[in-house]
Amino acid sequence: MAKMSISLPDELKARLQAYAQEHSLSDSETVQQALEAFLDGSPVEPPTPPPGPSDWAAPIAQIQKYVAALAANHEQVRSAMQLISQMSAPQGVYIPCPPPVGPPPWPGPGF
């Protein structure tokens, strides 16, 4: 791929960078698409923007549910290890027990 150096007015450069960022493209990709469309005589169609925060609600809820289940499972294992540690202490055997995980960092039901 060939490299070029071009000069742009500051305002046009700012608009290019804003457009590229808004559409998750590099400056180079944005210029390439615009130049191809211009030279082909076709209108420039902006690419579909990446998913926004509103599209993330369901996957985030699913991850939160999974992490809460993992934490609950960890608490069960921790409780069992604590019991084993207490039972083995009189024999002089030390079995470390992991600390509690604590509540999840997000609002809502936890574990």
A tleap script that builds the chain and sets N, CA, C and O, in Angstrom:
source leaprc.protein.ff14SB
mol = sequence {
  NMET ALA LYS MET SER ILE SER LEU PRO ASP
  GLU LEU LYS ALA ARG LEU GLN ALA TYR ALA
  GLN GLU HIE SER LEU SER ASP SER GLU THR
  VAL GLN GLN ALA LEU GLU ALA PHE LEU ASP
  GLY SER PRO VAL GLU PRO PRO THR PRO PRO
  PRO GLY PRO SER ASP TRP ALA ALA PRO ILE
  ALA GLN ILE GLN LYS TYR VAL ALA ALA LEU
  ALA ALA ASN HIE GLU GLN VAL ARG SER ALA
  MET GLN LEU ILE SER GLN MET SER ALA PRO
  GLN GLY VAL TYR ILE PRO CYS PRO PRO PRO
  VAL GLY PRO PRO PRO TRP PRO GLY PRO GLY
  CPHE
}
set mol.1.N position { 0.858 -1.171 0.000 }
set mol.1.CA position { 0.000 0.000 0.000 }
set mol.1.C position { 0.903 1.232 0.000 }
set mol.1.O position { 1.887 1.295 0.738 }
set mol.2.N position { 0.567 2.178 -0.811 }
set mol.2.CA position { 1.363 3.397 -0.937 }
set mol.2.C position { 0.994 4.384 0.153 }
set mol.2.O position { -0.163 4.466 0.566 }
set mol.3.N position { 1.969 5.120 0.609 }
set mol.3.CA position { 1.741 6.173 1.593 }
set mol.3.C position { 1.831 7.515 0.895 }
set mol.3.O position { 2.615 7.702 -0.035 }
set mol.4.N position { 0.998 8.459 1.369 }
set mol.4.CA position { 0.992 9.813 0.816 }
set mol.4.C position { 0.999 10.791 1.971 }
set mol.4.O position { 0.549 10.483 3.075 }
set mol.5.N position { 1.499 11.936 1.704 }
set mol.5.CA position { 1.445 13.019 2.669 }
set mol.5.C position { 0.635 14.133 2.027 }
set mol.5.O position { 0.965 14.597 0.935 }
set mol.6.N position { -0.428 14.565 2.703 }
set mol.6.CA position { -1.271 15.623 2.158 }
set mol.6.C position { -1.436 16.724 3.197 }
set mol.6.O position { -1.215 16.505 4.388 }
set mol.7.N position { -1.820 17.888 2.742 }
set mol.7.CA position { -2.076 19.015 3.638 }
set mol.7.C position { -3.571 19.285 3.650 }
set mol.7.O position { -4.226 19.281 2.608 }
set mol.8.N position { -4.101 19.521 4.843 }
set mol.8.CA position { -5.515 19.836 4.996 }
set mol.8.C position { -5.651 21.070 5.865 }
set mol.8.O position { -4.848 21.287 6.773 }
set mol.9.N position { -6.670 21.887 5.589 }
set mol.9.CA position { -6.939 22.983 6.515 }
set mol.9.C position { -7.294 22.399 7.894 }
set mol.9.O position { -7.857 21.308 7.981 }
set mol.10.N position { -6.967 23.117 8.951 }
set mol.10.CA position { -7.211 22.624 10.313 }
set mol.10.C position { -8.661 22.209 10.532 }
set mol.10.O position { -8.930 21.182 11.155 }
set mol.11.N position { -9.602 23.015 10.016 }
set mol.11.CA position { -11.020 22.702 10.199 }
set mol.11.C position { -11.391 21.387 9.516 }
set mol.11.O position { -12.128 20.582 10.086 }
set mol.12.N position { -10.890 21.163 8.304 }
set mol.12.CA position { -11.180 19.929 7.582 }
set mol.12.C position { -10.546 18.725 8.289 }
set mol.12.O position { -11.155 17.657 8.357 }
set mol.13.N position { -9.355 18.889 8.801 }
set mol.13.CA position { -8.701 17.813 9.552 }
set mol.13.C position { -9.524 17.466 10.793 }
set mol.13.O position { -9.699 16.289 11.109 }
set mol.14.N position { -10.025 18.472 11.490 }
set mol.14.CA position { -10.842 18.234 12.689 }
set mol.14.C position { -12.127 17.495 12.332 }
set mol.14.O position { -12.548 16.582 13.043 }
set mol.15.N position { -12.754 17.903 11.210 }
set mol.15.CA position { -13.973 17.216 10.765 }
set mol.15.C position { -13.685 15.775 10.385 }
set mol.15.O position { -14.465 14.878 10.704 }
set mol.16.N position { -12.562 15.546 9.701 }
set mol.16.CA position { -12.151 14.186 9.320 }
set mol.16.C position { -11.969 13.324 10.564 }
set mol.16.O position { -12.481 12.206 10.628 }
set mol.17.N position { -11.248 13.836 11.541 }
set mol.17.CA position { -10.987 13.057 12.745 }
set mol.17.C position { -12.264 12.797 13.537 }
set mol.17.O position { -12.436 11.710 14.089 }
set mol.18.N position { -13.151 13.767 13.601 }
set mol.18.CA position { -14.422 13.580 14.304 }
set mol.18.C position { -15.263 12.508 13.614 }
set mol.18.O position { -15.843 11.644 14.271 }
set mol.19.N position { -15.324 12.574 12.274 }
set mol.19.CA position { -16.093 11.581 11.513 }
set mol.19.C position { -15.489 10.189 11.712 }
set mol.19.O position { -16.211 9.224 11.962 }
set mol.20.N position { -14.182 10.092 11.602 }
set mol.20.CA position { -13.512 8.803 11.741 }
set mol.20.C position { -13.764 8.208 13.124 }
set mol.20.O position { -14.055 7.018 13.245 }
set mol.21.N position { -13.656 9.023 14.153 }
set mol.21.CA position { -13.874 8.535 15.506 }
set mol.21.C position { -15.321 8.103 15.708 }
set mol.21.O position { -15.591 7.067 16.315 }
set mol.22.N position { -16.247 8.905 15.194 }
set mol.22.CA position { -17.671 8.591 15.331 }
set mol.22.C position { -18.024 7.255 14.682 }
set mol.22.O position { -18.923 6.555 15.148 }
set mol.23.N position { -17.314 6.900 13.602 }
set mol.23.CA position { -17.616 5.676 12.868 }
set mol.23.C position { -16.593 4.571 13.123 }
set mol.23.O position { -16.548 3.579 12.395 }
set mol.24.N position { -15.771 4.747 14.159 }
set mol.24.CA position { -14.764 3.752 14.555 }
set mol.24.C position { -13.841 3.382 13.400 }
set mol.24.O position { -13.568 2.206 13.163 }
set mol.25.N position { -13.367 4.394 12.687 }
set mol.25.CA position { -12.439 4.204 11.572 }
set mol.25.C position { -11.177 5.015 11.859 }
set mol.25.O position { -11.189 5.954 12.655 }
set mol.26.N position { -10.106 4.637 11.202 }
set mol.26.CA position { -8.913 5.473 11.259 }
set mol.26.C position { -9.089 6.623 10.273 }
set mol.26.O position { -9.964 6.587 9.407 }
set mol.27.N position { -8.250 7.639 10.416 }
set mol.27.CA position { -8.299 8.754 9.461 }
set mol.27.C position { -8.035 8.232 8.050 }
set mol.27.O position { -8.693 8.637 7.092 }
set mol.28.N position { -7.062 7.327 7.938 }
set mol.28.CA position { -6.688 6.774 6.640 }
set mol.28.C position { -7.855 6.013 6.000 }
set mol.28.O position { -8.136 6.182 4.814 }
set mol.29.N position { -8.529 5.177 6.789 }
set mol.29.CA position { -9.672 4.423 6.248 }
set mol.29.C position { -10.772 5.365 5.783 }
set mol.29.O position { -11.394 5.134 4.747 }
set mol.30.N position { -11.012 6.419 6.540 }
set mol.30.CA position { -12.053 7.381 6.193 }
set mol.30.C position { -11.723 8.080 4.874 }
set mol.30.O position { -12.588 8.223 4.010 }
set mol.31.N position { -10.473 8.512 4.724 }
set mol.31.CA position { -10.058 9.184 3.486 }
set mol.31.C position { -10.134 8.202 2.313 }
set mol.31.O position { -10.592 8.574 1.233 }
set mol.32.N position { -9.698 6.966 2.506 }
set mol.32.CA position { -9.754 5.971 1.428 }
set mol.32.C position { -11.186 5.766 0.953 }
set mol.32.O position { -11.450 5.776 -0.250 }
set mol.33.N position { -12.116 5.580 1.897 }
set mol.33.CA position { -13.517 5.366 1.521 }
set mol.33.C position { -14.088 6.577 0.793 }
set mol.33.O position { -14.779 6.435 -0.216 }
set mol.34.N position { -13.799 7.760 1.306 }
set mol.34.CA position { -14.324 8.978 0.682 }
set mol.34.C position { -13.736 9.171 -0.711 }
set mol.34.O position { -14.454 9.536 -1.642 }
set mol.35.N position { -12.435 8.929 -0.861 }
set mol.35.CA position { -11.785 9.100 -2.158 }
set mol.35.C position { -12.296 8.079 -3.171 }
set mol.35.O position { -12.543 8.429 -4.326 }
set mol.36.N position { -12.456 6.835 -2.760 }
set mol.36.CA position { -13.000 5.807 -3.667 }
set mol.36.C position { -14.402 6.195 -4.130 }
set mol.36.O position { -14.722 6.107 -5.316 }
set mol.37.N position { -15.239 6.628 -3.175 }
set mol.37.CA position { -16.606 7.018 -3.541 }
set mol.37.C position { -16.594 8.223 -4.475 }
set mol.37.O position { -17.365 8.271 -5.433 }
set mol.38.N position { -15.737 9.181 -4.208 }
set mol.38.CA position { -15.645 10.371 -5.054 }
set mol.38.C position { -15.189 10.001 -6.463 }
set mol.38.O position { -15.777 10.448 -7.448 }
set mol.39.N position { -14.143 9.189 -6.557 }
set mol.39.CA position { -13.616 8.825 -7.875 }
set mol.39.C position { -14.557 7.905 -8.641 }
set mol.39.O position { -14.563 7.917 -9.872 }
set mol.40.N position { -15.350 7.109 -7.935 }
set mol.40.CA position { -16.328 6.237 -8.584 }
set mol.40.C position { -17.616 6.980 -8.931 }
set mol.40.O position { -18.459 6.469 -9.667 }
set mol.41.N position { -17.756 8.187 -8.393 }
set mol.41.CA position { -18.960 8.971 -8.661 }
set mol.41.C position { -20.159 8.535 -7.851 }
set mol.41.O position { -21.285 8.926 -8.155 }
set mol.42.N position { -19.939 7.729 -6.822 }
set mol.42.CA position { -21.061 7.280 -5.996 }
set mol.42.C position { -21.077 8.051 -4.681 }
set mol.42.O position { -20.040 8.520 -4.211 }
set mol.43.N position { -22.257 8.176 -4.096 }
set mol.43.CA position { -22.347 8.906 -2.830 }
set mol.43.C position { -21.637 8.146 -1.711 }
set mol.43.O position { -21.571 6.917 -1.720 }
set mol.44.N position { -21.117 8.888 -0.766 }
set mol.44.CA position { -20.431 8.278 0.372 }
set mol.44.C position { -21.472 7.822 1.385 }
set mol.44.O position { -22.246 8.627 1.902 }
set mol.45.N position { -21.481 6.537 1.660 }
set mol.45.CA position { -22.383 5.959 2.655 }
set mol.45.C position { -21.593 5.738 3.933 }
set mol.45.O position { -20.601 5.009 3.922 }
set mol.46.N position { -22.012 6.352 5.036 }
set mol.46.CA position { -21.269 6.111 6.264 }
set mol.46.C position { -21.452 4.665 6.729 }
set mol.46.O position { -22.535 4.098 6.588 }
set mol.47.N position { -20.401 4.074 7.279 }
set mol.47.CA position { -20.529 2.698 7.759 }
set mol.47.C position { -21.453 2.633 8.973 }
set mol.47.O position { -21.688 3.634 9.650 }
set mol.48.N position { -21.962 1.457 9.226 }
set mol.48.CA position { -22.814 1.255 10.390 }
set mol.48.C position { -21.986 1.470 11.644 }
set mol.48.O position { -20.929 0.858 11.796 }
set mol.49.N position { -22.444 2.322 12.539 }
set mol.49.CA position { -21.656 2.555 13.753 }
set mol.49.C position { -21.610 1.301 14.622 }
set mol.49.O position { -22.513 0.467 14.562 }
set mol.50.N position { -20.576 1.171 15.414 }
set mol.50.CA position { -20.490 0.002 16.302 }
set mol.50.C position { -21.604 0.044 17.333 }
set mol.50.O position { -22.197 1.100 17.559 }
set mol.51.N position { -21.899 -1.091 17.965 }
set mol.51.CA position { -22.980 -1.095 18.950 }
set mol.51.C position { -22.692 -0.114 20.081 }
set mol.51.O position { -21.555 0.033 20.530 }
set mol.52.N position { -23.739 0.543 20.521 }
set mol.52.CA position { -23.600 1.513 21.601 }
set mol.52.C position { -23.985 0.899 22.935 }
set mol.52.O position { -24.362 -0.271 23.003 }
set mol.53.N position { -23.890 1.686 23.990 }
set mol.53.CA position { -24.203 1.186 25.329 }
set mol.53.C position { -25.594 0.583 25.462 }
set mol.53.O position { -25.786 -0.347 26.245 }
set mol.54.N position { -26.578 1.099 24.706 }
set mol.54.CA position { -27.931 0.535 24.817 }
set mol.54.C position { -27.976 -0.899 24.305 }
set mol.54.O position { -28.842 -1.670 24.720 }
set mol.55.N position { -27.053 -1.276 23.404 }
set mol.55.CA position { -27.013 -2.645 22.884 }
set mol.55.C position { -26.290 -3.595 23.838 }
set mol.55.O position { -26.297 -4.810 23.639 }
set mol.56.N position { -25.673 -3.037 24.864 }
set mol.56.CA position { -24.867 -3.850 25.772 }
set mol.56.C position { -25.643 -4.337 26.988 }
set mol.56.O position { -25.127 -5.158 27.748 }
set mol.57.N position { -26.865 -3.858 27.195 }
set mol.57.CA position { -27.609 -4.152 28.417 }
set mol.57.C position { -27.797 -5.658 28.636 }
set mol.57.O position { -27.511 -6.159 29.723 }
set mol.58.N position { -28.267 -6.374 27.630 }
set mol.58.CA position { -28.518 -7.809 27.799 }
set mol.58.C position { -27.230 -8.590 28.036 }
set mol.58.O position { -27.182 -9.396 28.964 }
set mol.59.N position { -26.171 -8.383 27.228 }
set mol.59.CA position { -24.936 -9.120 27.516 }
set mol.59.C position { -24.341 -8.789 28.879 }
set mol.59.O position { -23.801 -9.672 29.546 }
set mol.60.N position { -24.430 -7.539 29.299 }
set mol.60.CA position { -23.896 -7.169 30.613 }
set mol.60.C position { -24.697 -7.850 31.716 }
set mol.60.O position { -24.120 -8.340 32.686 }
set mol.61.N position { -26.008 -7.885 31.577 }
set mol.61.CA position { -26.842 -8.563 32.580 }
set mol.61.C position { -26.490 -10.049 32.651 }
set mol.61.O position { -26.440 -10.628 33.736 }
set mol.62.N position { -26.252 -10.653 31.510 }
set mol.62.CA position { -25.882 -12.069 31.477 }
set mol.62.C position { -24.530 -12.292 32.163 }
set mol.62.O position { -24.366 -13.257 32.910 }
set mol.63.N position { -23.580 -11.419 31.915 }
set mol.63.CA position { -22.265 -11.526 32.551 }
set mol.63.C position { -22.384 -11.312 34.057 }
set mol.63.O position { -21.750 -12.022 34.837 }
set mol.64.N position { -23.197 -10.336 34.467 }
set mol.64.CA position { -23.390 -10.091 35.896 }
set mol.64.C position { -23.981 -11.327 36.582 }
set mol.64.O position { -23.561 -11.698 37.678 }
set mol.65.N position { -24.941 -11.946 35.938 }
set mol.65.CA position { -25.568 -13.145 36.507 }
set mol.65.C position { -24.536 -14.267 36.633 }
set mol.65.O position { -24.498 -14.971 37.642 }
set mol.66.N position { -23.712 -14.428 35.615 }
set mol.66.CA position { -22.689 -15.472 35.626 }
set mol.66.C position { -21.651 -15.221 36.715 }
set mol.66.O position { -21.262 -16.141 37.435 }
set mol.67.N position { -21.207 -13.973 36.832 }
set mol.67.CA position { -20.206 -13.633 37.845 }
set mol.67.C position { -20.791 -13.820 39.247 }
set mol.67.O position { -20.098 -14.299 40.144 }
set mol.68.N position { -22.050 -13.448 39.442 }
set mol.68.CA position { -22.692 -13.654 40.748 }
set mol.68.C position { -22.762 -15.143 41.072 }
set mol.68.O position { -22.547 -15.533 42.219 }
set mol.69.N position { -23.059 -15.982 40.077 }
set mol.69.CA position { -23.089 -17.434 40.300 }
set mol.69.C position { -21.691 -17.963 40.629 }
set mol.69.O position { -21.542 -18.825 41.495 }
set mol.70.N position { -20.671 -17.450 39.942 }
set mol.70.CA position { -19.297 -17.852 40.257 }
set mol.70.C position { -18.930 -17.471 41.688 }
set mol.70.O position { -18.304 -18.249 42.408 }
set mol.71.N position { -19.326 -16.267 42.088 }
set mol.71.CA position { -19.021 -15.808 43.441 }
set mol.71.C position { -19.746 -16.670 44.478 }
set mol.71.O position { -19.174 -17.000 45.517 }
set mol.72.N position { -20.988 -17.030 44.205 }
set mol.72.CA position { -21.723 -17.898 45.126 }
set mol.72.C position { -21.049 -19.268 45.214 }
set mol.72.O position { -20.949 -19.847 46.296 }
set mol.73.N position { -20.592 -19.776 44.085 }
set mol.73.CA position { -19.880 -21.055 44.073 }
set mol.73.C position { -18.579 -20.935 44.862 }
set mol.73.O position { -18.221 -21.844 45.612 }
set mol.74.N position { -17.877 -19.829 44.699 }
set mol.74.CA position { -16.648 -19.583 45.445 }
set mol.74.C position { -16.937 -19.584 46.943 }
set mol.74.O position { -16.163 -20.134 47.726 }
set mol.75.N position { -18.035 -18.976 47.338 }
set mol.75.CA position { -18.388 -18.910 48.757 }
set mol.75.C position { -18.664 -20.311 49.305 }
set mol.75.O position { -18.302 -20.608 50.443 }
set mol.76.N position { -19.297 -21.167 48.514 }
set mol.76.CA position { -19.540 -22.550 48.952 }
set mol.76.C position { -18.216 -23.291 49.142 }
set mol.76.O position { -18.031 -23.987 50.139 }
set mol.77.N position { -17.303 -23.141 48.191 }
set mol.77.CA position { -15.993 -23.797 48.282 }
set mol.77.C position { -15.221 -23.230 49.464 }
set mol.77.O position { -14.578 -23.978 50.200 }
set mol.78.N position { -15.277 -21.919 49.651 }
set mol.78.CA position { -14.570 -21.280 50.758 }
set mol.78.C position { -15.087 -21.789 52.093 }
set mol.78.O position { -14.297 -22.069 52.994 }
set mol.79.N position { -16.397 -21.911 52.233 }
set mol.79.CA position { -16.988 -22.404 53.475 }
set mol.79.C position { -16.549 -23.840 53.756 }
set mol.79.O position { -16.233 -24.189 54.894 }
set mol.80.N position { -16.533 -24.661 52.723 }
set mol.80.CA position { -16.103 -26.053 52.893 }
set mol.80.C position { -14.623 -26.106 53.282 }
set mol.80.O position { -14.240 -26.887 54.153 }
set mol.81.N position { -13.794 -25.282 52.646 }
set mol.81.CA position { -12.366 -25.261 52.977 }
set mol.81.C position { -12.147 -24.753 54.397 }
set mol.81.O position { -11.243 -25.223 55.088 }
set mol.82.N position { -12.956 -23.807 54.837 }
set mol.82.CA position { -12.834 -23.287 56.188 }
set mol.82.C position { -13.144 -24.392 57.204 }
set mol.82.O position { -12.452 -24.524 58.214 }
set mol.83.N position { -14.173 -25.172 56.935 }
set mol.83.CA position { -14.535 -26.285 57.809 }
set mol.83.C position { -13.406 -27.324 57.842 }
set mol.83.O position { -13.046 -27.815 58.912 }
set mol.84.N position { -12.856 -27.651 56.687 }
set mol.84.CA position { -11.744 -28.615 56.624 }
set mol.84.C position { -10.539 -28.073 57.386 }
set mol.84.O position { -9.862 -28.816 58.097 }
set mol.85.N position { -10.274 -26.781 57.237 }
set mol.85.CA position { -9.148 -26.157 57.932 }
set mol.85.C position { -9.343 -26.248 59.444 }
set mol.85.O position { -8.401 -26.565 60.171 }
set mol.86.N position { -10.549 -25.973 59.920 }
set mol.86.CA position { -10.832 -26.046 61.351 }
set mol.86.C position { -10.701 -27.482 61.866 }
set mol.86.O position { -10.216 -27.702 62.976 }
set mol.87.N position { -11.132 -28.457 61.063 }
set mol.87.CA position { -11.069 -29.864 61.477 }
set mol.87.C position { -9.622 -30.374 61.462 }
set mol.87.O position { -9.272 -31.256 62.247 }
set mol.88.N position { -8.789 -29.833 60.587 }
set mol.88.CA position { -7.413 -30.316 60.487 }
set mol.88.C position { -6.462 -29.589 61.439 }
set mol.88.O position { -5.343 -30.054 61.655 }
set mol.89.N position { -6.884 -28.464 62.009 }
set mol.89.CA position { -6.016 -27.684 62.900 }
set mol.89.C position { -5.539 -28.484 64.114 }
set mol.89.O position { -4.366 -28.386 64.472 }
set mol.90.N position { -6.421 -29.286 64.770 }
set mol.90.CA position { -5.933 -30.055 65.927 }
set mol.90.C position { -4.818 -31.052 65.570 }
set mol.90.O position { -4.027 -31.406 66.444 }
set mol.91.N position { -4.733 -31.508 64.331 }
set mol.91.CA position { -3.677 -32.418 63.899 }
set mol.91.C position { -2.415 -31.658 63.486 }
set mol.91.O position { -1.435 -32.270 63.061 }
set mol.92.N position { -2.435 -30.340 63.609 }
set mol.92.CA position { -1.278 -29.535 63.254 }
set mol.92.C position { -1.141 -29.275 61.761 }
set mol.92.O position { -0.068 -28.887 61.300 }
set mol.93.N position { -2.203 -29.480 61.005 }
set mol.93.CA position { -2.177 -29.252 59.564 }
set mol.93.C position { -2.865 -27.920 59.286 }
set mol.93.O position { -3.997 -27.690 59.711 }
set mol.94.N position { -2.170 -27.056 58.573 }
set mol.94.CA position { -2.753 -25.766 58.214 }
set mol.94.C position { -3.181 -25.803 56.765 }
set mol.94.O position { -2.359 -26.036 55.878 }
set mol.95.N position { -4.448 -25.577 56.515 }
set mol.95.CA position { -4.976 -25.509 55.150 }
set mol.95.C position { -5.506 -24.094 54.958 }
set mol.95.O position { -6.481 -23.710 55.602 }
set mol.96.N position { -4.878 -23.312 54.080 }
set mol.96.CA position { -5.330 -21.929 53.903 }
set mol.96.C position { -6.723 -21.863 53.288 }
set mol.96.O position { -7.116 -22.705 52.480 }
set mol.97.N position { -7.431 -20.862 53.690 }
set mol.97.CA position { -8.791 -20.671 53.186 }
set mol.97.C position { -8.838 -19.327 52.463 }
set mol.97.O position { -8.373 -18.324 53.005 }
set mol.98.N position { -9.387 -19.290 51.256 }
set mol.98.CA position { -9.451 -18.010 50.545 }
set mol.98.C position { -10.409 -17.047 51.237 }
set mol.98.O position { -11.369 -17.478 51.875 }
set mol.99.N position { -10.153 -15.751 51.115 }
set mol.99.CA position { -11.047 -14.765 51.745 }
set mol.99.C position { -12.376 -14.685 50.999 }
set mol.99.O position { -12.470 -15.096 49.843 }
set mol.100.N position { -13.393 -14.160 51.659 }
set mol.100.CA position { -14.685 -13.978 50.966 }
set mol.100.C position { -14.527 -13.015 49.791 }
set mol.100.O position { -13.656 -12.146 49.806 }
set mol.101.N position { -15.365 -13.175 48.786 }
set mol.101.CA position { -15.325 -12.322 47.604 }
set mol.101.C position { -15.965 -10.974 47.896 }
set mol.101.O position { -15.461 -9.946 47.443 }
set mol.102.N position { -17.039 -10.957 48.625 }
set mol.102.CA position { -17.754 -9.714 48.901 }
set mol.102.C position { -18.841 -9.479 47.871 }
set mol.102.O position { -18.975 -10.247 46.918 }
set mol.103.N position { -19.617 -8.424 48.057 }
set mol.103.CA position { -20.726 -8.168 47.130 }
set mol.103.C position { -20.207 -7.712 45.764 }
set mol.103.O position { -19.094 -7.197 45.659 }
set mol.104.N position { -21.010 -7.903 44.730 }
set mol.104.CA position { -20.583 -7.479 43.397 }
set mol.104.C position { -20.503 -5.943 43.331 }
set mol.104.O position { -21.170 -5.260 44.109 }
set mol.105.N position { -19.709 -5.410 42.427 }
set mol.105.CA position { -19.539 -3.961 42.346 }
set mol.105.C position { -20.674 -3.232 41.621 }
set mol.105.O position { -20.580 -2.023 41.406 }
set mol.106.N position { -21.721 -3.924 41.249 }
set mol.106.CA position { -22.823 -3.286 40.545 }
set mol.106.C position { -24.065 -3.307 41.434 }
set mol.106.O position { -24.182 -4.155 42.319 }
set mol.107.N position { -24.988 -2.380 41.201 }
set mol.107.CA position { -26.217 -2.354 42.002 }
set mol.107.C position { -27.133 -3.512 41.620 }
set mol.107.O position { -27.061 -4.049 40.515 }
set mol.108.N position { -27.972 -3.872 42.542 }
set mol.108.CA position { -28.947 -4.923 42.262 }
set mol.108.C position { -28.649 -6.163 43.076 }
set mol.108.O position { -27.728 -6.180 43.893 }
set mol.109.N position { -29.449 -7.218 42.842 }
set mol.109.CA position { -29.271 -8.430 43.640 }
set mol.109.C position { -27.902 -9.050 43.405 }
set mol.109.O position { -27.419 -9.117 42.275 }
set mol.110.N position { -27.304 -9.487 44.456 }
set mol.110.CA position { -25.991 -10.126 44.379 }
set mol.110.C position { -26.079 -11.579 44.753 }
set mol.110.O position { -26.850 -12.336 44.161 }
set mol.111.N position { -25.316 -11.964 45.706 }
set mol.111.CA position { -25.291 -13.359 46.144 }
set mol.111.C position { -25.309 -13.402 47.651 }
set mol.111.O position { -25.292 -14.483 48.238 }
savepdb mol mol.pdb
quit
